[in-house]
Amino acid sequence: MPLGRRSVVALGLVSAVGVAAFGWPLLASRDSDLVGHSADAPWLFALLLPLLLAVLVAQLSEGRNAAGAPGLDAKAVAMLGVLAAAGAALRPLGAGTAGLEPMFFLMVLSGRALGPGFGFVLGALSMFASGLLTGGVGPWLPFQMLAMGWVCLGAGLLPGAARLRGRAELLLLAGYGVVSAVGYGVVMNLQGWPYIGGLSTSISFVPGDPLPANLARFALYCLTTSLGWDLPRAALTAVLCLTVGGPLLRTLRRATRRAAFQ
């Protein structure tokens, strides 16, 4: 699915909002009343939903094939709903045990097959639906939606989408799955670190400290608290991409051809 000018603008805007939402505590002054992300999550959620809708509308309006016929229509929205439901259903299977989350491989493959713009919306909606399904609604949910959207966005931007096939493509996706699974954990740590780790320890966040000092403590925080969860998630994603990725990619691409997305 093509990524046109309006889609790029919408994705850039929502990503800029996300980067600011994740990173603002690092720039907070020492005398600020830092309350963590629990207070800004409702505002982020209120901003995120219309921005996601803007990305989807841009994709619908720009999705035209070479012949000029409409490329995206109600069938595309239906596929979005089916894949989001599938992703939400996969997430509870791991139940968060040792970081094992099988939904990641589906998000990576779907982003690859459907493109970055549609993939971003799919990742965010899948995480939203899984939060409702598992009761995981809290101040972390809008941040999870953004992070998963970026995972799918990156998969859609990987090179060789038109010509790379077979084992080489699966190896590429498995490698990306490892990087994105660990990166997701790091980004989500940045969301929780200011208030979860807000104790007087050597890895705690210190408002107003120089950015390099806080980043050094954040790296130690990731190594000591979440790496044991991120690595199993990365390993499971890579294994599933290599074992069942081929048939699933062919199924997704066959569905897009029959729906006349391109």
SVG drawing of the C-alpha trace seen along z (x, -y; Angstrom):
<svg xmlns="http://www.w3.org/2000/svg" viewBox="-16 -24 42 48">
<polyline fill="none" stroke="black" stroke-width="0.4" points="0.0,0.0 1.6,-3.2 2.9,-5.9 1.9,-9.2 2.6,-12.8 -0.4,-13.1 0.4,-9.8 4.0,-10.9 2.8,-14.2 0.3,-12.3 2.8,-9.7 5.4,-12.4 3.0,-14.3 1.9,-11.3 5.5,-10.2 6.6,-13.6 3.8,-13.6 4.9,-10.2 8.6,-11.1 7.7,-14.2 5.4,-12.1 8.1,-9.5 11.0,-11.9 9.7,-15.0 10.7,-13.8 14.4,-13.8 14.1,-17.5 12.1,-18.4 13.6,-21.0 14.7,-20.0 12.0,-22.0 9.2,-20.8 6.3,-18.8 7.1,-15.5 4.2,-13.1 5.2,-10.5 3.3,-9.6 0.1,-8.6 -1.2,-12.2 -0.4,-12.8 -1.6,-9.5 -5.3,-10.7 -4.1,-13.7 -1.9,-11.5 -4.8,-9.1 -7.0,-12.0 -4.4,-13.2 -3.5,-9.7 -6.9,-8.6 -7.6,-11.4 -4.0,-11.2 -4.4,-7.5 -7.7,-8.3 -5.8,-10.9 -3.2,-8.3 -5.9,-5.9 -7.8,-8.5 -4.6,-9.5 -4.0,-5.9 -7.5,-5.5 -7.4,-8.7 -3.9,-8.0 -4.2,-4.2 -4.5,-4.1 -2.9,-1.7 -1.1,-2.4 -4.4,-2.3 -5.9,-5.0 -8.6,-2.8 -9.3,-3.0 -6.7,-0.9 -8.1,-1.0 -11.8,-0.8 -14.0,0.9 -12.2,4.2 -9.0,2.7 -10.7,1.5 -12.2,5.0 -8.7,6.5 -7.5,4.0 -10.2,5.1 -9.5,8.8 -5.7,8.5 -6.1,6.2 -8.4,8.8 -5.9,11.6 -3.1,9.6 -5.2,9.0 -6.1,12.7 -2.5,13.7 -1.2,11.5 -2.9,13.3 -1.4,16.6 2.0,15.7 0.4,14.0 3.6,12.0 5.5,15.1 9.2,14.3 8.4,11.6 7.0,14.2 4.5,12.3 3.5,14.1 1.7,11.1 5.0,9.5 5.7,11.8 2.2,11.1 2.8,7.4 6.2,7.6 4.9,9.7 1.7,7.6 3.7,4.4 6.0,5.9 3.1,7.1 0.7,4.1 3.1,1.2 4.2,-1.3 1.2,-3.6 -1.4,-0.9 1.0,1.1 1.3,-1.7 -2.5,-1.9 -2.7,1.9 -0.1,2.0 -1.7,-0.7 -5.2,0.7 -4.0,4.3 -2.5,3.1 -5.6,1.1 -7.8,4.1 -5.6,6.4 -5.7,3.9 -9.5,4.1 -9.4,7.9 -6.9,8.5 -8.0,5.7 -4.6,4.0 -6.1,0.5 -4.0,-2.0 -1.6,-5.0 0.7,-2.7 -1.8,-1.9 -1.4,-4.9 2.4,-4.5 2.1,-0.8 -0.1,-1.7 2.6,-4.2 5.4,-1.7 3.7,1.1 2.7,-1.2 6.4,-2.0 7.3,1.7 4.9,2.2 6.0,-1.1 9.6,0.1 8.7,3.4 6.9,1.7 10.0,-0.5 12.4,2.4 14.2,2.5 13.5,5.0 9.7,5.2 9.2,5.6 12.0,8.0 13.3,9.8 11.5,13.1 12.1,16.5 14.6,17.3 16.5,14.0 13.3,12.1 12.5,14.2 16.1,13.7 15.6,10.0 12.3,10.1 13.7,12.3 16.6,9.9 14.2,7.0 12.0,8.9 14.9,9.2 15.8,5.5 12.2,4.3 11.3,6.6 14.2,5.3 13.6,1.8 9.9,2.0 11.0,3.0 13.5,0.1 11.0,-2.5 8.4,-1.2 10.9,-1.4 11.3,-5.1 7.6,-5.5 7.6,-3.8 11.1,-4.7 10.3,-8.2 7.8,-7.0 8.3,-3.2 12.0,-3.6 11.5,-6.9 13.3,-5.8 16.7,-6.9 18.8,-4.2 21.7,-4.3 19.3,-3.6 16.6,-6.1 15.5,-9.0 16.7,-12.3 14.7,-15.4 16.9,-18.2 20.1,-16.1 22.2,-16.4 20.8,-14.3 24.0,-12.0 23.8,-11.2 20.1,-10.3 20.7,-8.2 23.5,-6.3 21.2,-5.5 18.4,-4.5 20.8,-2.1 21.5,-0.4 17.8,-0.3 17.1,1.5 19.9,4.0 18.9,4.8 15.1,4.8 13.8,5.7 16.5,7.3 15.5,10.8 12.0,10.1 13.1,8.5 15.5,11.2 12.9,14.1 10.4,11.9 13.0,11.2 14.0,14.9 10.3,16.0 9.6,13.4 12.7,14.5 11.8,18.2 8.2,17.7 9.2,15.5 11.6,18.2 9.2,21.1 5.7,19.8 6.6,16.5 6.7,17.8 3.1,19.2 1.7,16.2 3.4,13.7 2.0,15.5 -1.4,15.5 -1.3,11.8 -0.1,10.9 -2.6,13.1 -5.4,11.3 -4.2,7.9 -4.1,8.9 -7.6,10.3 -8.8,7.1 -7.2,5.1 -5.1,3.0 -2.5,2.7"/>
</svg>
